[in-house]
């Protein structure tokens, strides 16, 4: 097993962050500093240290899905003392962290885990994991703007990948749109609509990959099934 993957599997951090720790000289293998990527280890015999602390795999990895309400931040701690998604998950004796992000004003599906490898698989752009959202926007969305979203749209100086777009409902002066993306940029869906002059009135994520929110009540969580978990790990 490569050392950065082992560090991630121990729940210390994600694989990408583990690579940064290695390049910074903060990782030791059997007492010797490792500062190159890709070194292979034997988890049964080798000892790996991060910042001079021996790391070991957790006794159990947790894979949790949560229906996040608005008004919670997707961080372990918040500098402004706002409630975090971890406040909604009790009785788990593990250092959980959110997988990716979901804005303070956005509700819906988010994963929590202590497995850095799982986080890497779900969040790394190369894996192109789909995320499905329901957006309620101001105004009646035009066919031209739908096509722009489908082709990809420029926000913050980069062009988004093509999105799948389906209009679910047209109100008096609102539109309800289902949009599927394969990226996870900060506030991406909101910025995509705002770049076309639509205000996002509400936004909810209903699926990540093949895992759907289903009828999980808001503010509640459950463990992922082995099938759901393995859809990302294999």
C-alpha positions in Angstrom: 0.0 0.0 0.0 1.3 3.5 -0.8 2.1 5.5 2.2 -0.3 8.4 1.3 -3.2 6.0 1.0 -2.3 4.4 4.3 -2.3 7.9 6.0 -5.7 8.6 4.5 -7.1 5.2 5.6 -6.0 6.0 9.2 -8.4 8.9 9.1 -5.7 11.5 9.6 -6.6 13.5 6.5 -7.5 13.1 2.9 -5.0 11.5 0.4 -4.3 14.8 -1.2 -3.5 16.4 2.1 -1.4 13.4 3.0 0.7 14.0 -0.1 1.3 17.5 1.1 2.4 16.3 4.5 4.9 14.0 2.9 6.3 16.7 0.7 6.6 18.9 3.8 8.8 16.3 5.5 6.2 15.7 8.2 5.9 11.9 7.7 8.3 9.3 8.9 8.5 5.6 8.0 10.1 3.4 10.7 11.8 6.5 12.1 13.1 7.9 8.8 11.7 11.0 7.1 9.8 10.2 3.9 9.6 13.2 1.5 8.8 11.4 -1.8 5.4 10.2 -2.9 4.5 6.6 -3.8 6.6 4.9 -1.1 5.1 1.5 -0.4 4.6 0.1 3.1 3.5 -3.0 4.8 0.7 -1.9 7.2 1.2 -5.1 9.3 4.9 -4.4 10.0 5.8 -0.8 9.2 5.3 2.1 11.6 4.2 5.4 10.1 4.4 8.7 12.0 2.8 12.1 11.2 4.3 15.0 13.1 6.2 12.4 15.2 2.9 10.7 16.3 2.4 7.0 15.4 -0.7 6.6 13.4 -2.9 3.5 13.2 -6.0 2.6 11.3 -9.2 3.2 13.2 -10.9 0.2 14.7 -13.9 1.0 12.6 -14.6 3.3 9.6 -17.9 5.1 9.6 -19.9 6.1 6.5 -22.9 8.3 7.3 -25.4 10.2 5.1 -27.1 13.2 6.6 -30.0 15.3 5.4 -28.5 18.7 6.3 -31.0 21.5 7.1 -30.2 25.1 6.2 -28.3 27.0 8.8 -25.5 24.4 9.5 -21.9 24.7 8.3 -20.1 21.7 6.8 -17.0 22.0 9.0 -15.7 20.3 12.1 -15.6 23.6 14.0 -16.8 27.1 13.1 -15.0 30.2 14.1 -18.3 32.1 14.4 -19.8 29.4 16.7 -22.5 28.5 14.2 -23.9 25.0 14.4 -22.1 22.4 12.4 -23.2 19.2 10.7 -21.4 17.2 13.4 -23.8 18.6 16.0 -26.5 16.6 14.3 -24.7 13.3 14.6 -24.4 11.9 18.1 -23.0 8.7 19.8 -20.3 8.1 17.2 -16.9 7.6 18.9 -14.8 8.6 15.9 -13.3 11.8 14.4 -15.8 12.3 11.7 -15.4 15.0 9.0 -17.7 16.2 6.2 -17.1 14.9 2.7 -16.9 17.9 0.5 -19.1 20.9 1.2 -22.6 22.1 1.3 -23.3 25.8 1.7 -24.8 27.2 4.9 -28.0 28.2 3.0 -28.2 24.9 1.1 -29.9 21.8 2.4 -29.8 18.1 1.5 -27.4 15.2 1.2 -23.9 15.2 2.7 -21.6 12.4 3.8 -19.7 12.2 7.0 -16.8 9.8 7.5 -13.5 9.1 9.3 -12.1 7.4 6.2 -9.8 9.7 4.2 -9.8 7.3 1.2 -13.6 7.5 0.9 -13.4 11.3 1.0 -10.8 11.2 -1.8 -12.9 8.9 -4.0 -16.0 11.1 -3.6 -14.4 14.5 -3.9 -11.5 14.2 -6.4 -12.4 15.8 -9.7 -11.0 13.0 -11.8 -13.7 10.6 -10.4 -16.5 12.8 -11.8 -19.0 11.9 -9.2 -22.4 13.3 -10.1 -24.3 15.6 -7.7 -27.9 16.3 -8.2 -29.7 19.4 -6.9 -33.2 20.8 -6.9 -33.1 24.6 -7.3 -36.0 27.0 -7.0 -35.0 30.2 -8.8 -36.6 33.6 -9.4 -38.1 34.2 -12.9 -39.0 31.8 -15.7 -35.9 30.1 -17.0 -35.6 30.4 -20.8 -34.7 27.6 -23.2 -31.6 29.6 -24.2 -30.3 29.7 -20.6 -31.1 26.0 -20.2 -28.9 25.3 -23.2 -26.1 27.5 -21.8 -26.1 25.4 -18.6 -26.1 22.2 -20.6 -23.1 23.4 -22.6 -21.1 24.7 -19.6 -21.0 28.3 -18.4 -18.1 30.6 -17.3 -18.0 31.5 -13.6 -15.0 32.8 -11.6 -12.9 32.6 -14.7 -13.4 29.0 -15.6 -15.9 27.1 -17.7 -18.1 24.5 -15.9 -18.5 21.1 -17.3 -21.8 20.4 -19.1 -24.7 20.0 -16.7 -27.8 17.9 -17.1 -30.8 20.2 -16.7 -34.5 19.4 -16.2 -37.3 21.9 -15.5 -39.6 20.4 -12.9 -42.1 23.2 -12.4 -42.9 26.7 -13.6 -44.7 29.0 -11.1 -46.1 32.5 -11.4 -42.6 34.0 -11.4 -40.4 31.1 -10.3 -38.9 28.0 -11.8 -38.0 24.7 -10.2 -35.0 23.1 -11.9 -33.2 19.8 -11.3 -29.5 20.2 -12.2 -26.8 17.5 -12.3 -23.1 18.5 -12.1 -19.9 16.5 -11.8 -17.8 19.2 -10.0 -17.8 20.6 -6.5 -16.6 24.2 -6.7 -17.6 26.6 -4.0 -21.2 27.7 -4.4 -21.1 26.4 -7.9 -24.8 25.8 -8.6 -25.8 29.2 -7.1 -23.1 31.0 -9.2 -24.2 29.2 -12.4 -27.8 30.5 -12.0 -26.6 33.9 -10.8 -24.4 34.4 -13.8 -27.6 34.2 -15.9 -29.3 36.7 -13.6 -31.5 34.3 -11.7 -31.7 34.5 -7.9 -31.6 31.1 -6.1 -34.5 31.1 -3.6 -33.7 27.6 -2.3 -31.3 24.8 -3.1 -31.3 21.2 -2.0 -28.9 18.3 -2.9 -30.8 15.1 -3.5 -28.1 12.7 -4.7 -24.4 12.0 -4.7 -23.3 9.3 -7.2 -25.9 6.5 -6.9 -26.9 7.5 -3.3 -30.1 9.4 -3.1 -31.6 11.3 -0.2 -34.9 9.3 -0.4 -37.2 9.9 2.5 -34.6 10.6 5.1 -36.1 13.4 7.3 -34.3 16.7 7.5 -31.7 16.8 10.3 -31.6 13.0 10.5 -28.8 10.6 9.4 -28.2 6.9 8.8 -25.3 4.7 8.0 -24.6 4.0 4.3 -25.2 0.4 3.3 -22.3 -1.7 2.1 -23.6 -1.4 -1.4 -23.8 2.4 -1.2 -20.3 2.7 0.4 -18.7 0.3 -2.1 -20.1 2.2 -5.1 -17.4 4.8 -4.3 -14.6 2.6 -3.0 -14.6 0.0 -5.8 
